Amino acid sequence: MFNLVYLYHSGFALCFDACSVLIDYYADSAGEDRGFVHAELLQRPGPLYILASHFHADHFNPEVFSFAESKADVRFVFSKDIYKRRRKWLPIDDIAFLSPGDEYADDELKIRAYDSTDCGISFYLEVAGLKLFHAGDLNNWHWQDESTPAEAAAAQKAYLTVLKKIQAEVPSLDVAMFPTDPRLGSDYLRGAQQFVAAIACRYFAPMHFDENYAQALAFKAAAAAHGASLLEITQRGQRFTLA
């Protein structure tokens, strides 16, 4: 059993008995520097793993380095593009940088990096006997209402190539955290639908939807059709206890 806390955008905190994981921190649950992370996560015992999937400002906030000032045993695992694109913002050397295909592992956590269809990587995690996936900016970014048919087809082909590789190595998950971005237009849930059709997920956590909660909740029926329970996020800081 563990707690999954939705912070904002693509940011989640995962709280296990022995450790905590913070993924793609952009802002805390009650504002830029107020909420669950500052009030609770940094006070939890055990190591805190801070993961960032790529250099975009809505997925990587250099404020995370200040967290090591108030908590012992903070470990950083970043996409290698952060080193290339944000090197001047990296005040410490003790960071594990991953490219697609790379792995990080210690006594508490195992991470395998997969490709993204935008920048950086997506994360597959094994922790506390559970299998979790955070897509970063992996999605079928087809922009159906704006792209030409050729552009939409190319975007889909790129996405399905990555998805096929993940499916071959990780056919089932306990939790998937995946974009449901309504900016894509009329077919904005296509990538999520293809994901749950390919990979069996017990729980599906939508992300990258800004404040558009209704659009994220619209995925509930499609998720259920493939055996996945949608985590119905309706506010920042929402906490789910999952077994």
N, C-alpha and C positions, 0 to 999 in steps of 0.2 A: 504494500500500500504506500502511496506517495501523494504529495500535493502538487498539482500543476496550477500555477498562478499566471493569468494573462496580465501583462503589464501595459503594452501599447504597441500597435502596428505589428511587428513580427517578434516582439520581445516576450519571452516567457522565463519564469523561474520554476525550476523543478526541485522539489525538496524531498530527499530520501532520508532514511534513518542515519546513514553513515556519511552523506555528503549532500551538496547542493550544486545545481547547474544553472547558470544564467546565460541565455542565448539571445544574441542580436539585440543587446540593450540599446535603446534609443532614448527613452525617458522613463522615469519611474511611474508608478501606477496613479499617483495623484498630482503629477506635474514633473517638471524637469528634474528636480532633486528631492521630491517628497513622495512617500508611499511605501509599498511593501519592501522594496529593496533596502532602503535606508533604515526603515523602522524595524524590520524583522529579519530579512535575509542575511544581513551583515552580522547579526547577533547569533546566528545558528552555529552550533558546534560542527566540527568536521571541515574538511576542505571545501572550498568554493571554486568550481571550474567556470571560467568565463570564456564563452565561445563567441566568435564573430565570423559570419559567413563570407563577408566581403567588405570592401572599403567604403561603400556608399554611406552617407551620413545617417540615413535612416536605419542602418544595421550595425554601424560601428561608431560608438561614442567614446572618445578618449577619456571621458570622466571615469571609465571603469578602472583606470590605473590608480585613482585616488582611493578605491575601495580597499586596496592592500594596506592603506595607512590605518584603517580602523578594524581590520580583520586579519588574523594570522592565517597562513596557508591558503593563499589565493593563487590559482594556477590558470595561465592564459593559453588558449588554443585558438589560433586565428588562421584564416585563409592566407595563403602566401601572397595574394595580391595586396593585402594590407601592408606587408613589408615593402612591396614595390611602390605603392601609391601613397602611403602615409608614413613613410619611414621617419620623417622629422617629428612625428607625434608619438614616437615610441620611446618612452623614458627608461625602459629597462630592456635587458638582453634576454631574460629568462622567459621566452615565449616559444611555444611550439607552433611552427608554421606548417600548414598542410596544403598540398595540392591534390587534385583528384587521384584517388588510388592510394594515398598515404594513410597511415594509421597512427593513432596515439593510444597507449594503454598503460595503466598502472593497476594497483590493487583494487580500486573502486570502480573504474570506468574504462570502457573501450570505445574508441571513436574511429569510424572509417569515413573518409571524405569521398564524396561523389561529385560529379560534374554539376554545373549550373547552366541554364540557358541564357543567363545574363552575365553577371560577374561572379568570380569566386567559386565557392563550393556549396554543396549541401552536406548535412551531417547525419550519419547513422550512428546511434549510440546503443550500447549495451551496458546497463547499470541495474544493480539490484535484481537481477534475473529478468529484466524487462528489455524490450526492443523498441526503440523510439527513433523517429526521423523528423528532422527539421529541414525544410526545403530551402531555406534562404530565399534566393530569387529564382529557384528552379520552377518553371511553369511553362505552359503552352502560351507564350506571349504572342498570340496571333492577331490581336487588335482587329477583329473581324469586320467592324464597320468602317475601318480606315485603310486597312491593308489591301493591296492588290491580291487576287487569288494566288499568284505565284509567291508573294511574300507570306501569306497565311499558310500556304502549303509548306514552305521552307521552315517556318517557325514550328509547325507541327512535327515535321520530320526530325528536326533537331531535338525536340522534347521527347518524342517517342523513342529515339535512339538511346537517350539517357535512361528513360523509364524502363526500357527492356533490360538494360544492364543491371539496374537496381533489382528488378523483379527476379532475375536469374539468381541473384545472390541473397536477396532478402524477400522471400515470397510472402511473409506475413509480418505484421507489426502490432505492438500493443497500442502505440499512439503515433499518429502522423500529424505534424503541424505544417500546414500547406496554404499557399495563397488562394484567396477568393476575392480578387481585386476587381471591383465593378468598373474601374476605368477602362477595362478591356471591351466594354460594350455588351451587346445583346447576348453573346455567348461566353460570358466571363467565367462561367463555372466549368468550361470544357476540360481544362487541365486537371482540375480536382476530380471530375468524373472519371477521366482516364486513369488517374492514379488509383482510386479505390477499386476500379474495375480490374486493374492489373495486380494489385497488392492487397491482400486481406488485412484490414485494419479493424481493431476492436474499437478504438476511439479516433475521431477526426477533429482536430482543433483548427478552425479557420484563422487566417491571419492576413495581414497586408491589405486590410479593408478600410483603414482610417476610422471614421466614425459611422460607417455605413453598416450598422449592426443588422438591420433587416435583410440586406443583401447577403450577408454572411449566413444568417439563419435560413435563407432560402435553399441552402444545400442539404437541409435535413432529410428530405425525402430521398434524394439521390444517394446520399450516404447510406441510409437505411436499406435501400434496394440492393446494396452490395454488402450488407451485414455490418456496417460501421455505425456507431453511435456518435452523432454530432455533439460536441461540447458546445452548448448554446450560450455563447458569449454575448452579454448584453451591456457590459460596462467594464471599464478599466479596473484592475485589481481583483477581478473575479477569481475565486479559488475553487478548484475541483479536486475532490479526494477520489483517487482511482486505485483500484486493486488489480 
